Amino acid sequence: MSRGTLFSVQPVRRTSLIAQVTEQLRAEIRSGRWPVGSRIPTEPELTELTGTGRNTVREAVQALVHAGMLERRQGSGTYVIATSDLGGALGKYFADAVERDVLELRQALDTQAARLAAQRRDDTDIATLLRLLEERRQAWDEQNPAAIEADVELHRAIVVASHNAVYLEFYDSLLPVIEDGIRSRTAKSGDSFHTEHADLVHAVIDGDPERAARAANCFLGSLIAEYPDK
């Protein structure tokens, strides 16, 4: 073998066990098996799932925390907050954004997502939207602490019904700040907006893109109007 041939050989790169487990956990998130807002399995459960030790699992989870995909909550567990590293980076950026700016961005996203959802929703989407609309109504009427999560889940379901993966990825990066905004406004006013949400959902279900877009635009526009002009 010639000297030139020897120098052209590249060394074999072995992926570390931690990197393999990190990718395995990332795949669970990307697949939707661990959706945004859900708590991931406990450390012992992850150890069993991956067939590795606790230290490996701990390092893999920490890597996804640093990537912005997971968040540790003291006394509660570790939760999914983004479906990709990009979503995590955007989430960190949005966390420091002005609430009115976020609402204006949501107005653009939600309006187009509602329009697309009315065109593309399928039977599964319809069943999900009806279920979530009722769960949201019950939670708000009962002043259930889960009412905020029910509200967020309903809005996300409309984006899911748009069947646009890029929209969903971007929207998921906004979810933590959206939830914080709803929680803040609810503490101030307590408005349920039942009629507005029902109008939006039924416009999507009826397959009326323009009515769905108007409902989404009007609803978020009314929230934006509460803020003084810059």
Salt bridges, closest charged atoms under 4 A:
GLU23 OE1 - ARG26 NH1 2.90
GLU23 OE2 - ARG30 NH1 3.62
GLU28 OE1 - ARG33 NE 2.98
GLU43 OE2 - ARG54 NH1 3.86
GLU43 OE2 - ARG58 NH2 2.66
GLU71 OE1 - ARG73 NE 2.86
ASP85 OD1 - ARG26 NE 3.58
GLU99 OE2 - ARG185 NH1 2.87
ASP101 OD1 - LYS230 NZ 2.18
GLU104 OE2 - ARG100 NE 3.07
ASP110 OD2 - ARG106 NH2 3.13
ASP110 OD2 - HIS155 ND1 3.74
ASP122 OD2 - HIS163 NE2 3.82
ASP125 OD2 - HIS163 NE2 2.70
GLU134 OE2 - ARG137 NH2 2.57
GLU135 OE2 - ARG131 NH1 3.23
ASP141 OD2 - ARG137 NH1 2.93
ASP141 OD1 - HIS194 NE2 2.91
GLU149 OE2 - ARG183 NH2 3.78
ASP151 OD2 - ARG136 NE 2.82
ASP151 OD1 - HIS155 NE2 3.46
ASP151 OD2 - HIS197 NE2 3.41
ASP172 OD1 - ARG156 NE 2.62
GLU179 OE2 - ARG183 NH2 2.65
ASP206 OD2 - ARG211 NH2 2.69
ASP208 OD2 - ARG211 NE 3.44
GLU210 OE2 - ARG115 NE 3.39
ASP229 OD1 - ARG100 NH2 3.84
